[in-house]
Amino acid sequence: MLVDFNTLSEEAKVWIYPSNRKFYPQEIEGLKEKLKAFVEVWKQDDDDFKASVELRYNRFIIFSGEGNSALLNADIDKLVGFVLQLQEVYEVELLDRMNVCFKQGEYTQYKELKDFKKLIKNKAVTEKTIVFDNLVETKLELENHWEVPISESWYSRFLKKSKTNS
């Protein structure tokens, strides 16, 4: 059942799919309709399952869900299959989790990890640069640890390498 994100508990599971580009204004309404339509039928046979979907910064698709019954592999397969369809329709990359999303001023940037390492080495980003940790797993983690300075994220290991290589 599709519910408002704010009604889910802190333990609700989240899945974050960052797009390699912002969705264009003319794509947003249709994308949101597709996302909601998917969530409405995702686990429609499970009356206890509540799910939500959000589009943040016109770049991140965030699914969340909870219920007493466990999500089965088939449920995750449906989600990934849907995301693969979105990639084709919108000609975006959503499944590559080894790319880095970070804030530069008011803009959200998306870089391949090797390019991000170069930005660190060249000091174009600092330990205070806000990165998005798309590996968070719960609503609580999303709310508290999704947007963090590099120094508080797993990307901090590249800061250390950069300092030792200087």
Secondary structure, DSSP 4 states (H G I P E B T S, - for coil): -B--GGGS-TT-EEEEEE-SSPPPHHHHHHHHHHHHHHHHHHTTT-TT-EEEEEEETTTEEEEEEE-SSPPPHHHHHHHHHHHHHHHHHHT---S-TTEEEEEETTEEEEEEHHHHHHHHHTTSS-TTSEEE-TT--BHHHHHHHSEEEGGGSTTHHHHHHHHHH-
